[in-house]
Structure formats: C-alpha cells, structure tokens
Amino acid sequence: MVITITSIRLKSWWRFFQLSYHGLQIGKQIKKQKGFIKMKNTGFGYLHFTMSAWEREEDLKKFYREGAHLEAMKKAPIIASETRTLSYQSEKFPSWREVRQLLLEKGKVLKWS
C-alpha cells in the first residue's frame, strides 16, 4: 500500500481553527474516496501531522487533486509557514516518531512567509 505522511507548521496558533475546519471537510471527502484504507492525525500548538494509507498511488493523487483537499492546499500559504510531505510503499503505518524523522530527512518541503 501507499503511505503518505504530512506535517503542517501553522503561522500562528489562531490558524488552528482554519486547519480544523479544513480537516473536517477533508475527513468527509477521504471516507468516500476510492482506494482509501486508513488515516490518523495528531498535533498540538503550531505543529500537526497526518498519515494515510492507499491501495494505489493513482487513488491518492485523485484525492489530493480535487475537492476539499485541493481547497485546503490553496489556503496553505495563508495558514501555514511550512508543509512537508512524503509518500512511500509500506505494509504498515510508521510510528509518530518515525513520521517526524522521515519528514525531516526525506520530506518535500514547501515554505511561506
């Protein structure tokens, strides 16, 4: 399966409310998405993480290129100072400690001021 891990560093603590709104909308979208297996999230304060599992990379790409997820990505420069993402093949979810390490070492980084 394809595992995708993401971190988002908020510009300010007050942006958490916007993040939560988009998270709820994305949660509704993802549950209906073909190929979706499972999702987890965690975070506190400025730094938040998600991980999701997909049957195929094509299913993942379709998900993040449309609907609530696409709208949230358009808002990222307003909400976040940085995002990191990484997708890879695995048979299991990583631990949150592994997520942090993988994103630091191999994640694709986008930054906004």
C-alpha positions as CSV (number, residue, x, y, z in Angstrom):
1,M,0.0,0.0,0.0
2,V,1.0,3.6,-0.4
3,I,1.6,5.6,2.9
4,T,1.5,9.4,2.8
5,I,2.7,11.4,5.7
6,T,2.4,15.2,6.1
7,S,3.3,17.9,8.6
8,I,2.0,21.4,8.7
9,R,3.5,24.2,10.8
10,L,0.9,26.9,11.5
11,K,1.8,30.6,11.1
12,S,0.1,31.3,14.4
13,W,-1.9,29.4,16.9
14,W,-5.0,31.1,15.8
15,R,-4.7,29.4,12.4
16,F,-5.6,26.2,14.2
17,F,-9.3,27.0,13.7
18,Q,-8.9,27.2,9.9
19,L,-6.9,24.0,10.0
20,S,-9.6,22.2,11.9
21,Y,-12.3,23.4,9.5
22,H,-10.4,22.1,6.5
23,G,-9.6,18.9,8.4
24,L,-13.3,18.2,8.9
25,Q,-14.0,18.8,5.2
26,I,-11.1,16.6,4.1
27,G,-12.3,13.9,6.6
28,K,-15.7,13.8,4.8
29,Q,-14.0,13.7,1.4
30,I,-11.5,11.0,2.2
31,K,-14.0,8.5,3.6
32,K,-15.7,8.4,0.2
33,Q,-12.5,8.2,-1.8
34,K,-11.8,5.1,-3.8
35,G,-8.7,3.3,-2.6
36,F,-8.6,4.9,0.8
37,I,-7.6,2.5,3.6
38,K,-7.0,4.4,6.8
39,M,-6.0,7.7,8.2
40,K,-4.5,9.1,11.5
41,N,-3.6,12.5,12.7
42,T,-2.0,14.2,15.7
43,G,-0.6,17.6,16.7
44,F,-0.6,20.4,19.2
45,G,0.0,24.1,19.0
46,Y,1.9,25.0,15.8
47,L,2.8,21.6,14.5
48,H,0.3,18.9,13.2
49,F,0.8,15.6,11.4
50,T,-1.3,13.3,9.2
51,M,-0.8,9.9,7.7
52,S,-3.0,7.9,5.3
53,A,-2.9,4.6,3.6
54,W,-4.0,4.0,0.0
55,E,-4.4,0.9,-2.2
56,R,-2.8,2.6,-5.2
57,E,-0.8,5.8,-5.9
58,E,-3.4,6.8,-8.5
59,D,-6.2,6.8,-5.8
60,L,-4.0,9.1,-3.6
61,K,-3.3,11.5,-6.5
62,K,-7.0,11.7,-7.4
63,F,-7.8,12.5,-3.8
64,Y,-5.4,15.4,-3.3
65,R,-6.1,17.0,-6.6
66,E,-9.8,17.6,-6.0
67,G,-12.5,18.6,-3.6
68,A,-11.8,19.7,0.0
69,H,-8.2,18.7,-0.1
70,L,-7.5,20.8,-3.1
71,E,-9.2,23.8,-1.5
72,A,-7.2,23.3,1.7
73,M,-3.9,23.2,-0.3
74,K,-4.9,26.5,-1.9
75,K,-5.2,28.0,1.6
76,A,-1.9,26.6,2.9
77,P,0.1,29.8,2.2
78,I,-2.3,31.7,4.5
79,I,-2.5,29.0,7.3
80,A,1.0,27.5,7.3
81,S,4.6,28.7,7.3
82,E,5.7,25.2,6.2
83,T,4.4,21.8,5.0
84,R,6.3,18.6,4.5
85,T,5.1,15.5,2.6
86,L,6.4,12.1,1.8
87,S,4.7,9.1,0.1
88,Y,6.2,5.6,0.0
89,Q,5.3,1.9,-0.2
90,S,4.9,0.0,3.1
91,E,2.7,-2.7,4.7
92,K,2.3,-0.8,7.9
93,F,1.9,2.7,9.3
94,P,5.0,4.3,10.9
95,S,5.1,5.5,14.5
96,W,4.7,9.2,15.0
97,R,8.4,9.3,15.9
98,E,9.2,7.7,12.6
99,V,6.9,10.2,10.8
100,R,8.9,13.1,12.3
101,Q,12.2,11.6,11.3
102,L,11.1,10.6,7.8
103,L,9.7,14.1,7.1
104,L,12.9,15.8,8.4
105,E,15.2,13.6,6.3
106,K,13.2,12.9,3.1
107,G,10.0,15.1,3.1
108,K,9.2,17.5,0.3
109,V,9.3,21.0,1.9
110,L,7.2,24.0,1.0
111,K,7.7,27.2,2.9
112,W,5.8,30.5,3.1
113,S,6.5,33.7,4.9
